[in-house]
Amino acid sequence: MGTDVLDVELLYIYLKNETMKTLILSIACMFGATFAMAQITTPQTSSASQEAAISQGNWMIGAGLGSTNYNFDTERFNIQIEPRAAYFITDNVAVGAQVKLGLTAYDGGSMFEYGVAPLVRYYFPEGATPTSRWFAEGTVGIGGSHIKDNDGDEPVSLLIGISGGYSHFVSRTVALEAALGYTYNKSDVGADSGMSGLGLTLGFNIYLPGQSR
């Protein structure tokens, strides 16, 4: 009888130890699998909503309103409207043109500004969310200005701009955006004064599918 009890106790201890080993091994395997999946999982950089809008073959049509542009040289504020249109030559990259129209107010008068420039815009996959994208844009074109009864105007001069911004997609085809950029334009009241400064632009874009879609 005593031997039977001893055998049962030994069997219990054996099964208990084996169960603990199995439990520990299972937990270790679970953590190992989770760590491995974390290592091989690619972070999400885009989503179907905004990814489709900026795909190859689509068109981008919109405008920006720059009402906080500051001119370092003349210390004046201006308001600019910038209609634009571009075509996506590949995913995330659009090439097109924009028109710059502006009215500058300063002490003693006002000035009308104009310009046209080809543009290249790139949407970064990094940092994307289902409804947003960061982008960078560059422009090189011609611009000018006109002041009534002033012989110092430059009708045409070099126009260079570079900016970075954020697009928020309110739908699959419409995005609101804000951009901070630097613009150089020599057109000004006098031929020797360059028009250079930082500017904040708020705008929108409509994304239209190409004919192949």
C-alpha positions, 0 to 999 in steps of 0.5 A: 500500500505504501509503495502504491502511494509513493508511486502516485506521488512520484507520477504527480511530481513528474506530470507537474514538472512536465506541465511547467516545462510545456507551459514555459516552452509555449510562452517562450515560443509565443514571445519568439514568434511575436518578436520575429513578426515585429522584425519582418513586418513593414511599417505602413507608409500609405493607404488606399485613399491617398495612394490612389489619388497620387498614382501615375496617370492622374491629374492634380488641379488646385490653388494656393492662397499666400496671405502671410508672405514676408519680404525681407528686403522691403519689409512688406506683406502681400497676398498671392493666389497661385492656380496650378495644374500637374500630371503624375508622371509616376506614383508620388511625382507630379510635373506641371505649372503654376501661375502667380498673381499677387498684390503687395501693399506697402507704405505709400502705394501698392504693386501688382506681381505676376509670374508663371513657372513649371513645377515638380512635386514629390509626395514622401511615402515616409510618414504617410497616414491613411489621410495625409502626406508630406510633400516637397515642391520646386519651381523655376520660371519667370515673374514680374511686377508693375507699379503705375508711373514707375520706370524702375519696374522689371517686366520679366525676371527670374523666379525660383521657389522651393517649399515643403508642406502637408496635405490632408485628404478630406476625401479620395479626390480632395486635399487641403494643404499648408506649405512653407516655402522660400521664393526669390524673384528679382522683380521689384520697384527697382532693378537692383532690389531682389524679391526674396522671402519666406511665405506660408501658403494655404490651399487645396487640390483636386485629384482627377483620374487619367483616361486609363482609369 
